[in-house]
Amino acid sequence: MPSAEMNPSGTFMITNTFLNKHTLADRWGYNTFGYGFSLSLFSRVEVGYCMVIFDGKRHPNPTPRDTIMFNQDRHFSAKLLLLREGAFGISWMPALAIGVSDPVTGSGGGEYIGSDVSGGTGNGFFNRNYIVATKHFQSSLGLISVHAGYQFNFRPDYRINAPCAGIDWRPKWVQNEFCTLDLIAEYDSRTFNMGCIASIWHDHFEVMLELQAMKWFSAGIRYKVVIK
């Protein structure tokens, strides 16, 4: 699920991910890989571009080109921070952000995601829109972050139109300049998931693990650098 957390301005990230088929639209039906990058601007805006690989050999009616080449789905994402945590001098005020992923599609003459995807007129497989709030709490066990929001999309094949919520815990015993660990539990509007993010080498690399619906495994690795 999304959060209202933002990276420092100038943060550039490159991400590579193994994606279990259950995390994807029915168009796949097999495990695959995704890769992409994102950039944070002014500590309030984050923009990203992602590619997810299609395996042409698994197409129901593969052409000779399909059997020798990979294709990929490409989409943009963006997040805007509306309010910082503690805005207006109110200590209990959470951070608030809005975001969008895969907002338009070039398939079928540029028709919107609400098109009949089964008819081949839309390919916005990762479309979602959201508003989310995040609040951090310091405890004797470490930093605890609580996230709550609402997600919706325009996909007829996997409709999202529901609340989402999550909590992550950063144990104080695994907090140093070489490694930090976040343990995560969430409801992403569709399934209950658990996972973790391990940040290593002065926060330049992140290793991400997830069990979607508590049983389907995905994993990724991310390189992070702050551009001055």
C-alpha positions as CSV (number, residue, x, y, z in Angstrom):
1,M,0.0,0.0,0.0
2,P,1.2,3.6,-0.4
3,S,2.4,5.9,2.3
4,A,2.8,9.7,2.8
5,E,6.5,9.3,3.5
6,M,8.9,11.2,1.2
7,N,12.6,10.8,0.4
8,P,14.9,13.8,0.7
9,S,14.9,16.1,-2.4
10,G,17.2,14.7,-5.1
11,T,16.8,11.1,-4.1
12,F,17.2,8.9,-7.2
13,M,16.3,5.2,-6.9
14,I,16.7,2.3,-9.3
15,T,14.6,-0.8,-8.5
16,N,14.6,-4.4,-9.7
17,T,11.8,-6.7,-8.5
18,F,10.7,-10.3,-8.8
19,L,6.9,-10.2,-9.0
20,N,4.7,-13.2,-8.1
21,K,1.9,-13.7,-10.6
22,H,-0.7,-13.1,-7.9
23,T,0.4,-9.4,-7.6
24,L,-0.3,-8.8,-11.3
25,A,-3.3,-8.4,-13.5
26,D,-4.6,-11.6,-15.1
27,R,-2.9,-10.7,-18.4
28,W,0.3,-12.3,-17.0
29,G,-0.6,-15.6,-15.3
30,Y,3.1,-16.3,-14.6
31,N,5.8,-14.9,-12.4
32,T,7.9,-12.1,-14.0
33,F,10.3,-9.2,-13.3
34,G,9.9,-5.4,-13.1
35,Y,12.4,-2.6,-13.1
36,G,12.4,1.2,-13.0
37,F,13.5,4.4,-11.4
38,S,12.1,7.3,-9.4
39,L,13.2,10.8,-8.5
40,S,12.2,13.0,-5.5
41,L,11.9,16.7,-6.0
42,F,11.6,19.5,-3.4
43,S,10.8,16.8,-0.7
44,R,7.2,17.0,-1.9
45,V,7.1,15.4,-5.3
46,E,8.1,11.9,-6.4
47,V,7.9,10.7,-10.0
48,G,8.7,7.3,-11.3
49,Y,8.8,5.1,-14.5
50,C,8.4,1.3,-14.3
51,M,8.7,-1.6,-16.8
52,V,7.2,-5.0,-16.2
53,I,8.3,-7.8,-18.6
54,F,5.9,-9.8,-20.7
55,D,7.0,-13.3,-21.8
56,G,6.1,-13.5,-25.5
57,K,6.4,-17.3,-25.5
58,R,3.5,-17.5,-23.1
59,H,1.1,-15.5,-25.3
60,P,-2.0,-17.6,-26.2
61,N,-1.2,-17.3,-29.9
62,P,2.5,-16.4,-30.1
63,T,4.0,-15.1,-33.4
64,P,7.5,-15.9,-34.4
65,R,8.5,-12.5,-33.0
66,D,6.9,-13.4,-29.6
67,T,8.9,-16.6,-29.3
68,I,12.3,-14.8,-29.5
69,M,11.6,-11.5,-27.8
70,F,10.4,-10.1,-24.5
71,N,7.9,-7.3,-24.5
72,Q,7.2,-5.0,-21.5
73,D,4.5,-2.9,-20.0
74,R,5.5,0.7,-19.2
75,H,3.9,3.1,-16.8
76,F,4.4,6.3,-14.9
77,S,3.7,7.1,-11.3
78,A,3.6,10.3,-9.2
79,K,3.1,11.3,-5.6
80,L,2.5,14.7,-4.1
81,L,2.9,15.6,-0.4
82,L,0.1,17.9,0.6
83,L,0.8,18.3,4.3
84,R,4.0,17.6,6.3
85,E,3.7,15.8,9.6
86,G,3.1,18.3,12.3
87,A,1.9,21.0,9.8
88,F,0.5,24.3,11.3
89,G,2.3,23.5,14.5
90,I,-0.2,20.8,15.3
91,S,1.8,17.9,16.9
92,W,-0.8,15.2,16.1
93,M,-1.2,16.2,12.4
94,P,-0.2,13.3,10.1
95,A,1.5,13.8,6.7
96,L,-0.9,13.7,3.9
97,A,-0.2,12.7,0.2
98,I,-2.1,11.9,-3.0
99,G,-0.8,9.8,-5.8
100,V,-1.5,8.1,-9.1
101,S,0.0,5.1,-11.0
102,D,-0.5,4.3,-14.7
103,P,-3.0,7.1,-15.2
104,V,-3.4,6.7,-19.0
105,T,-2.8,4.1,-21.7
106,G,-1.6,4.4,-25.3
107,S,-3.4,1.3,-26.4
108,G,-6.6,1.5,-28.4
109,G,-6.0,5.0,-29.6
110,G,-5.2,6.4,-26.2
111,E,-8.4,5.4,-24.5
112,Y,-8.6,5.6,-20.8
113,I,-8.3,2.7,-18.3
114,G,-12.0,2.4,-18.1
115,S,-12.0,0.8,-21.5
116,D,-12.9,-2.9,-21.9
117,V,-9.5,-4.3,-21.3
118,S,-10.6,-7.8,-22.3
119,G,-11.4,-6.4,-25.7
120,G,-7.9,-5.1,-26.1
121,T,-8.6,-1.4,-25.8
122,G,-6.8,-0.6,-22.6
123,N,-3.5,-1.7,-21.0
124,G,-3.2,0.3,-17.9
125,F,-2.5,-2.8,-15.8
126,F,-1.1,-0.9,-12.8
127,N,-3.7,1.9,-12.6
128,R,-4.5,3.2,-9.1
129,N,-5.3,6.5,-7.4
130,Y,-4.9,7.1,-3.7
131,I,-4.9,9.5,-0.8
132,V,-3.0,8.4,2.3
133,A,-1.9,9.8,5.7
134,T,1.2,8.7,7.7
135,K,2.1,9.3,11.4
136,H,5.3,8.3,13.2
137,F,5.6,7.4,16.8
138,Q,8.7,6.9,18.9
139,S,8.5,4.1,21.4
140,S,10.9,2.2,23.7
141,L,11.0,-0.6,21.0
142,G,11.9,1.7,18.1
143,L,10.1,3.9,15.5
144,I,6.5,2.9,14.6
145,S,4.8,4.3,11.5
146,V,1.1,4.1,10.9
147,H,-0.5,4.6,7.4
148,A,-4.1,4.8,6.4
149,G,-5.7,5.8,3.1
150,Y,-8.1,5.0,0.3
151,Q,-7.4,3.5,-3.1
152,F,-9.4,3.3,-6.3
153,N,-8.9,2.5,-10.0
154,F,-10.7,2.2,-13.2
155,R,-9.8,-1.4,-14.1
156,P,-12.8,-3.7,-14.9
157,D,-10.7,-6.9,-14.3
158,Y,-9.3,-6.1,-10.8
159,R,-11.4,-3.3,-9.3
160,I,-9.9,-1.4,-6.4
161,N,-12.3,0.8,-4.4
162,A,-11.5,0.4,-0.7
163,P,-9.6,1.6,2.3
164,C,-6.0,0.5,3.0
165,A,-4.0,0.5,6.2
166,G,-0.5,-0.5,7.3
167,I,2.0,-0.4,10.1
168,D,5.8,-0.7,10.0
169,W,8.2,-1.1,12.9
170,R,11.8,-0.1,12.9
171,P,13.4,-2.1,15.8
172,K,15.9,0.0,17.7
173,W,18.3,-2.9,17.9
174,V,18.8,-2.9,14.1
175,Q,19.5,0.8,13.7
176,N,23.0,1.9,12.7
177,E,24.8,3.5,9.9
178,F,25.4,0.2,8.1
179,C,21.9,-1.5,8.4
180,T,18.3,-0.6,9.3
181,L,15.4,-2.9,9.2
182,D,11.6,-2.2,8.7
183,L,9.0,-4.9,9.5
184,I,5.7,-4.3,7.7
185,A,2.1,-5.5,8.0
186,E,-0.6,-4.1,5.7
187,Y,-4.0,-4.4,4.1
188,D,-3.6,-3.0,0.5
189,S,-7.3,-2.7,-0.3
190,R,-7.3,-6.3,-1.6
191,T,-5.1,-8.6,0.6
192,F,-3.3,-8.8,3.9
193,N,0.5,-8.8,3.4
194,M,3.6,-9.0,5.5
195,G,7.2,-8.0,4.5
196,C,10.4,-6.3,5.4
197,I,12.9,-3.8,4.0
198,A,16.5,-4.0,5.0
199,S,18.6,-0.9,4.2
200,I,22.4,-1.4,4.0
201,W,25.6,0.4,3.2
202,H,24.6,3.9,4.5
203,D,21.1,3.6,3.0
204,H,22.4,3.1,-0.6
205,F,20.9,-0.4,-1.0
206,E,17.5,-1.7,0.0
207,V,16.4,-5.4,0.0
208,M,12.7,-5.8,0.0
209,L,10.7,-9.0,0.8
210,E,6.9,-9.5,0.8
211,L,4.4,-12.3,1.4
212,Q,1.2,-11.2,-0.4
213,A,-2.0,-12.7,1.2
214,M,0.6,-14.2,3.6
215,K,1.6,-16.9,1.1
216,W,2.8,-15.4,-2.3
217,F,6.4,-14.3,-2.3
218,S,7.9,-11.3,-4.1
219,A,11.3,-9.6,-3.6
220,G,13.4,-6.7,-4.9
221,I,16.5,-4.8,-4.6
222,R,16.9,-1.0,-4.9
223,Y,19.9,1.3,-5.3
224,K,19.5,4.8,-3.8
225,V,21.6,7.9,-4.1
226,V,20.9,11.6,-3.3
227,I,21.8,13.9,-6.2
228,K,23.2,17.2,-4.9
